[in-house]
Amino acid sequence: MPPVSINVLPIIDMTPFLNQDPSDAELRASTAAALHNACVEYGFFYLDISTYVDPGIPAHLAELGREFFHLPQAEKDKITLKNEDGARGYARLKENVTNGKADNHEGIDFYRPVESPDRTRPLWGENQWPAIDGFRECYEEWVEKMKVLGMVVMEAMAQGLGMSHEEWSSLRTKVDDSFWSMRIIGYPPLPTDYDGFSCGAHKDYGCLTFLYADPTPSALQVFSSRPRAMALADPSLAVQLGSEKGVWINADPIPGCVVCNIGEMWEVWTNGLYRSTLHQVVHRSSNYRVSIPFFFEPNWDAEVRPLAAALRLQKPEDKKEQRKSVVYGEFLLKKVGNNFADGKGRYD
């Protein structure tokens, strides 16, 4: 079924937290409240970072990605996943599988560099970079910017949850050495008779995702059961997914913004108050689409457990059963360790 085309996702200006002007305390409080509401109501939203990042920078990154994907297959295969730990490097078109079906995309995966790399250990190899002039330098600058943005958004979310300074300081130690990851994904047009998706429906399993995508519309779709989305949709567009009835809505690129969504670690931290949201990519336009998701994750050894601040906000019946704590690195290994080599995808 076609998605709802009207944008219903909130747009949150992060300037008050990015500039840290002492006189902006009231604006920061308003931003934190908007962010909290977006996490509760949607799990998906836009972050306006136009005062922090020149829009030309990610656009250039997308062009570098497109340049790589247009290389001969043999050239791209020089940085194949098989060279390293099965997680870092290039995956061919349809090599990734979601929900049992091959995804119609190709991509390069990067993770936080580790000490004493060992390609025989899952996730413990070295990143592989295309031999394109300026590619690595430009993307490494982007990684640093997204790491800063991750800490800024975490602080704003902590304030939105009503955390004390001490509580935020404690949470900060769980993400101050983020085991981040990043993908550069290339999407050719999806054939009309293709039994699958550009990227099948999934939830992100980490902390925060910051997505820049080229201007291609009607590709990224978010599943929503929220009243506003349902009110804007034709009733015939509603679908039942598990226990939820909702609609797929487009999350089209907005200049100066990145799309942000929360992952499963925030579900644990908030004991289900915030929920990771299903999303998929269905790219049927004629162009070759490029997207660059950056995943700001907890530290490798971080223990993630429900936060007292989130529990204070929940009704007694909602906190009777608390989410089980996890160590992020162990959780991640179960999710993606050697997934590609085993014929599974990073989202399975």
HUDASUL-V905177 format. One record per residue. PHI is phi in degrees with one decimal (999 if undefined). OMEGA is omega in whole degrees, -180 to 180 (NA if undefined). Layout:
phi/omega
PHI/OMEGA
PHI/OMEGA
This chain:
phi/omega
999/180
-69.9/180
-80.3/172
-70.8/-174
-88.3/-179
-74.7/-179
-73.2/178
-118.6/-179
-82.7/-178
-69.6/175
-114.1/-175
-117.9/179
-80.3/-177
-89.3/-176
-53.6/-178
-59.2/178
-88.3/-179
-77.2/-178
-90.6/176
52.5/175
-73.9/-178
-55.7/-178
-77.1/-177
-96.8/-176
-57.8/-179
-67.5/178
-66.8/178
-64.0/178
-62.2/179
-66.3/179
-64.2/180
-61.5/179
-66.9/179
-65.2/179
-66.4/178
-60.5/-180
-62.9/180
-64.0/179
-68.8/-180
-71.8/-172
-84.4/-172
-126.5/-173
79.8/179
-138.5/-179
-165.8/177
-102.8/171
-111.2/176
-80.6/-179
-119.1/-175
-64.1/177
-85.0/-176
-107.3/-177
-129.7/172
-64.3/-178
-54.8/179
-68.9/-178
-68.5/178
-66.5/177
-62.4/177
-67.4/177
-60.3/179
-63.0/179
-67.1/176
-63.2/177
-62.3/180
-63.1/178
-59.8/179
-65.4/-176
-66.1/179
-88.8/176
-70.7/174
-58.0/-177
-56.2/-179
-61.6/179
-70.4/179
-65.4/-178
-67.9/178
-64.6/177
-117.6/-179
-60.3/177
-53.1/-175
-66.4/178
-68.7/-171
-122.1/-171
-95.8/-179
83.7/-179
-125.7/-177
-104.8/178
133.3/-172
-95.1/174
-114.0/-179
-66.5/174
-53.3/178
70.2/178
-75.8/177
-86.0/-177
-125.6/176
-127.1/-180
54.2/175
81.8/-179
-124.9/-179
-67.7/178
-82.6/-179
-85.5/175
-151.1/172
-124.1/-177
-167.9/173
-118.2/-180
-110.5/177
-129.6/175
-134.0/177
-52.2/176
-60.6/-177
-119.1/175
-77.2/179
50.4/-179
-56.7/-180
-146.5/-175
-65.6/179
-84.6/178
-99.5/178
-55.0/177
69.1/-173
-114.3/178
-89.1/179
-116.4/177
-67.8/179
-116.0/-174
-114.9/175
-61.9/179
-86.7/178
-115.7/-175
-55.2/177
82.7/-175
-59.6/-176
-62.5/-177
-61.7/-179
-65.1/-179
-72.6/177
-67.4/174
-64.6/178
-64.3/178
-56.3/-179
-63.5/178
-65.3/-179
-71.2/176
-64.7/177
-64.3/179
-59.8/179
-58.5/179
-66.3/180
-64.8/180
-67.3/176
-59.4/179
-63.5/179
-64.3/179
-67.4/177
-61.4/178
-66.3/179
-63.4/177
-81.9/-180
78.8/-180
-71.3/175
-74.0/178
-58.9/-179
-66.9/180
-66.5/177
-64.5/179
-59.6/179
-68.7/179
-63.9/-179
-57.8/-180
-67.9/179
-87.5/-175
-132.8/-174
-79.2/173
-136.0/-171
-48.9/172
-85.7/-174
-68.1/169
-141.9/-179
-147.8/175
-123.5/167
-116.6/-170
-119.0/177
-112.5/-177
-119.0/168
-72.7/178
-57.0/180
-78.1/179
-59.0/-176
-63.8/-178
-101.2/-175
-76.8/180
-89.4/-178
160.9/-176
-131.3/171
-64.0/168
-151.7/-175
-66.4/-177
-61.8/-179
-158.6/171
-112.7/177
-79.7/-170
-99.6/-175
-99.7/-171
-111.7/180
-133.1/174
-113.1/175
-114.2/-175
-112.3/165
-105.1/176
-134.3/176
-62.7/-170
-68.4/-178
-54.6/178
-86.5/171
56.1/179
-116.6/179
-78.7/-179
-124.8/-178
-118.1/179
-85.3/-179
-135.8/174
-112.2/-177
-70.5/-176
-54.6/-176
-65.7/179
-63.3/180
-65.6/-179
-67.6/-178
-83.0/-174
-92.8/168
-66.0/-179
-52.4/-179
-72.1/-179
-85.2/-178
-66.6/179
-129.9/178
-103.1/176
-120.8/-176
64.3/-179
-91.3/-175
-108.0/172
-111.1/-177
-160.4/-179
-133.4/172
-87.7/179
-119.8/178
-73.2/173
-118.6/-176
-70.7/179
-59.3/175
-121.8/-178
-54.0/178
82.9/-176
-122.2/164
-115.1/172
-80.4/179
-122.3/172
-139.3/-177
-96.3/-178
-105.9/-173
-64.4/179
-65.5/176
-72.2/173
-61.5/179
-68.2/-178
-56.5/-176
-101.8/179
54.5/177
90.9/177
-63.9/171
-100.3/-178
-129.6/174
-65.8/-172
-114.2/176
-62.6/174
-150.3/-178
-151.4/176
-122.9/175
-127.8/-174
-104.3/-178
-109.2/177
-68.9/-174
-84.4/-176
-86.4/175
-94.4/-174
-89.6/176
-125.7/175
-131.9/-176
-134.3/175
-83.3/174
-112.7/-176
-108.9/177
-87.3/-170
-116.2/173
-64.0/173
-61.0/-178
-54.8/-175
-97.2/-177
-69.7/171
-90.1/-177
-105.4/-179
-140.7/-179
-54.3/-178
-86.9/179
-58.4/-179
-62.8/179
-69.7/179
-63.5/179
-65.3/-178
-87.6/-175
-89.8/174
-70.0/-178
-52.5/-178
-69.7/-178
-82.3/-178
-113.5/177
-64.2/178
-110.3/-179
-88.6/178
-62.3/179
-71.9/178
-72.5/178
-137.0/168
-93.3/-168
-57.0/-178
-58.9/178
-65.9/178
-61.4/-178
-63.8/180
-59.8/179
-66.0/-177
-80.0/-170
-125.7/-179
-58.1/179
59.8/-179
-59.1/-178
-63.1/-179
-62.8/-178
-91.4/179
80.3/177
-111.6/-179
-107.3/-179
-67.8/-178
-102.3/-178
-77.7/NA
